[in-house]
Amino acid sequence: MGAYHNEILTVLPSAARTTAQSSQDFENFHNRGVKVVVDITAVTGSPILTVKIQGKDHTSGKYYDILTSAALTAQGTTVLTVYPGVTPVTNVTIDNVIPRFWRVSVTVGNSDSATYSIGACTIR
């Protein structure tokens, strides 16, 4: 049996942003879930961010939503979890697996600035 491990990932490094963002595609080989940590450290005005963990369909190349956060509007840390068997909590956790290809997408509700980073850890 090979040595499998959780991966620690920088999804989006800390920066001030005013527009929608999407991470690169991440390839999942052996893990079943992921924890995504959104850390908003500064806001200007009243930014509205919505963070989505998305899978990618290999055949069509299209993305689909697995878990969508609530609207994030202030400084703070939000943890999103995708893992089989967890108790679902709307906009926070979902009982599901992370597919082979996945990414994180951030949509914005206006052009106000938020400084944030997004990290992730895949879960065996």
HUTA-V212284 format. One line per field, one symbol per residue. psi: psi as a letter, one per 30 degrees, with the letter a starting at -180 (. if undefined). burial: 1 if it has 9 or more other C-alpha atoms within 8 Angstrom, else 0. A space follows every 10 residues. Layout:
psi->???
burial->???
This chain:
psi->kljklkkkkj eklklkkflk lkllkkkkeg lfakkkjjjj fkkkbiljkk kkkklkkeef glkkkekkll kkflklkkkk kjkkflkkkk gelkjllkle kllkkklkfa glkkkllkll klk.
burial->0000010000 1010000100 0010000100 1111111111 1110011111 1111111000 0000111110 0101100011 1111000000 1111111110 1111111100 0111111111 1111
